[in-house]
Amino acid sequence: MATTTRHAATPALAHALLAAERGLPVFPLSPTKLPALRSPHHDEPEPSLCRGECGLPGHGVHDATTDPGAVRALFAAAPWATGYGIACGRAPHHLIGIDLDITPTADASGTYPPPFGARPGSRPDSPLDSPPASVVALQQIALQHLFTLPETVTVLTPSGGRHIWLKGPPNVVVPNSAGRLAPGIDVRGSGGYLVGPGSVTARGAYRLVPGTAELSPAPCPRALLRLITPPARPHTSAGAGSGPAQGHGLVQFVLAAHEGQRNTRLFWAACRAYEHGFGATLAEDLVAAAVRTGLGEQEARATIASAARLTAGP
């Protein structure tokens, strides 16, 4: 069993090293797409906000590096890793990921348009697929805001989705978001990561869309950058009370969670609260709501701390 696990990690390390050579900071992932190394702070009574300052591995995306020796050391510590993550928002590419969630459906014509970011002459991966809602939504956004997505690196996910890689400017922090641009379209920015091509997960392999392997991440169109970068929020006093009022819907969203979705709903709600600037104010209400659904208080606080880290700037 140990031999099989060691062999499974070898291709992941090889792909990760190739990505690191291209200036992409990488770290090992487990088959669940989560960081392979456990946090060194997991036994601490309070959730830790350490981003690697302690000097130990196990801080997820904050472990990401382009140094070959450091990459090998991370994978040596996690021989069960079958994939790798690429940290977004980091120099030199300041990568932005546009994640198109795709559920393929049959089309009577049997045709499928070239995926965003692919060369017009490239062959689709699944000729029987028709344009999914997320692709149509992105096309409509591009038409409405007068931009086109350039030819760029595009990764096919096991579910048939697409990760479109774009290069961001060094002085702009792009936050992570889920469904804010349009339903089925997530954005991976500073503090987030993309599963790298060549990774193998429990659901299948991630691979480059034909015709994009030799490309570099293309600059993000200015109009799209404006859409995914929210304007600076005005500072409000702690006593203003607007946070809990704005977050009432998020609390109700958590309270409506059933078994099996409690942690996911809490994480989503906390991310939205932190993205809009009232996460710290709403945190206790979210914890109380999660506990009422049956989630443990320590787990709830750890989930909210993870949301705070994910949505924070670099």
ZIJO-V897740 format. One record per backbone hydrogen bond with DSSP energy under -0.5 kcal/mol. NH is the residue of the N-H (numbers start at 1). CO is the residue of the C=O. If there is no record, write none. Layout:
NH,CO / NH,CO
This chain:
5,1 / 6,2 / 7,3 / 8,4 / 9,5 / 10,6 / 10,7 / 11,7 / 12,8 / 13,9 / 14,10 / 15,11 / 16,12 / 17,13 / 18,14 / 19,15 / 20,16 / 21,17 / 22,18 / 22,19 / 23,20 / 24,19 / 25,23 / 26,65 / 27,85 / 29,83 / 30,34 / 33,30 / 36,28 / 42,39 / 44,41 / 55,52 / 62,59 / 63,60 / 64,61 / 65,26 / 71,67 / 72,68 / 73,69 / 74,70 / 75,71 / 76,72 / 77,73 / 78,74 / 79,76 / 81,78 / 82,29 / 83,29 / 85,27 / 86,194 / 87,25 / 87,85 / 88,192 / 89,95 / 94,90 / 95,90 / 96,166 / 97,188 / 98,96 / 98,164 / 99,97 / 99,186 / 100,98 / 100,162 / 101,99 / 101,184 / 102,100 / 104,102 / 104,159 / 107,128 / 110,107 / 118,115 / 122,119 / 129,126 / 130,105 / 136,132 / 137,133 / 138,134 / 139,135 / 140,136 / 141,137 / 142,138 / 143,139 / 144,140 / 145,141 / 146,143 / 147,142 / 152,117 / 155,163 / 156,207 / 157,161 / 160,157 / 162,100 / 163,155 / 164,98 / 164,162 / 165,153 / 165,163 / 166,96 / 167,218 / 168,93 / 168,94 / 172,169 / 174,172 / 175,173 / 177,187 / 179,185 / 181,185 / 182,185 / 185,182 / 186,99 / 186,184 / 187,177 / 188,97 / 189,187 / 190,174 / 191,88 / 192,189 / 194,86 / 196,84 / 198,206 / 199,196 / 200,82 / 201,204 / 202,31 / 204,201 / 206,199 / 207,156 / 209,154 / 212,209 / 215,212 / 218,165 / 220,167 / 225,221 / 226,222 / 227,223 / 228,224 / 229,225 / 230,228 / 240,237 / 241,238 / 245,241 / 246,242 / 247,243 / 248,245 / 249,246 / 251,247 / 252,248 / 253,249 / 254,250 / 255,251 / 256,252 / 257,254 / 261,258 / 265,261 / 266,262 / 267,263 / 268,264 / 269,265 / 270,266 / 271,267 / 272,268 / 273,269 / 274,270 / 275,271 / 276,272 / 277,274 / 278,273 / 279,273 / 282,278 / 283,279 / 286,282 / 287,283 / 288,284 / 289,285 / 290,286 / 291,287 / 292,288 / 293,289 / 293,290 / 294,291 / 295,290 / 300,296 / 301,297 / 302,298 / 303,299 / 304,300 / 305,301 / 306,302 / 307,303 / 308,304 / 309,305 / 310,306 / 311,307 / 312,308 / 312,309
